[in-house]
Amino acid sequence: MIVKRHELDGENVYLMQYCYEDTPEIPYHKQRPAVLVCPGGGYLMCSAREADPVAMQYAAAGYNTFVLYYTVGEKAAFPRPLLDLCAAMKLIRENAAEWGVISDNIAVCGFSAGGHLAASLGVFWNDPEIVRLSGCENGENRPNALILGYPVISTSWMENAGQLDRIIGDNEPESTYRKLNLHTMVSAATPHTFLAHTVRDNAVPVEDSIKFASALIAAGVPCELHIFPNGVHGLSVSDAQVCPDGGDPQFAKWVPMSVDWLNRLFQNPAEANAPMTNKAPYSSRL
């Protein structure tokens, strides 16, 4: 496996690459779909628990994977982290042939605040101002799918945690506040989405995922929403590696569920852009 760190513009902003090497022993997988992971951390840090452990789950399923360490802290006002994510997507697509990535099979996976970042890309990838600031004029930043784990979708967490002013920064408050409530920004151009949340999340309310799924449905965008009864916030892959108490075995099922969903979605690259429809049974290419 090729493991490499790619520096991006910004303070401690970089992309970790975990890609399979081309080998004649595996001749049918010269190119693979990819998952780009955005760890959570309240836009204050990038949680190690939601970085490599997640990427390795998708790597084990046959995906090339990446982890983005984006701008956090006092410099993380909207849309700075989003521009970091745009740059990462552009870099992956520019190097897709060399890195063995199927350029129209790239999912973005995020957790908590990283879920807010991933969902932000899903709703703003074609926003004129984001296009101008990122230089992604040809859709290089468009995710082909979103995978969101207990994502921040509304401003409720930001307000409750006292982080709203930091994330708005020097932007115009009213319009930025509206943009941060991502369920109000969903359109038919938002990618197909997989969501997982718990009823007992003690930081980000499960209603955030429900709001986003409802907005997707209203816009005609296919989605899959799993609400699990137990588990606090921040379970990641919910196993003994990342949870001292071993995690919640029910919530841990989101990982194979999302892999199955992604396999079916990426059966045909056009599927990632298609409206709701009944799909034929899937025969895995991975």
Beta strands, then each sheet from edge to edge (+ up, - down):
strand 1: 2-7
strand 2: 14-19
strand 3: 32-38
strand 4: 64-69
strand 5: 101-111
strand 6: 145-149
strand 7: 193-198
strand 8: 223-228
sheet 1: 1+ 2- 4+ 3+ 5+ 6+ 7+ 8+
end
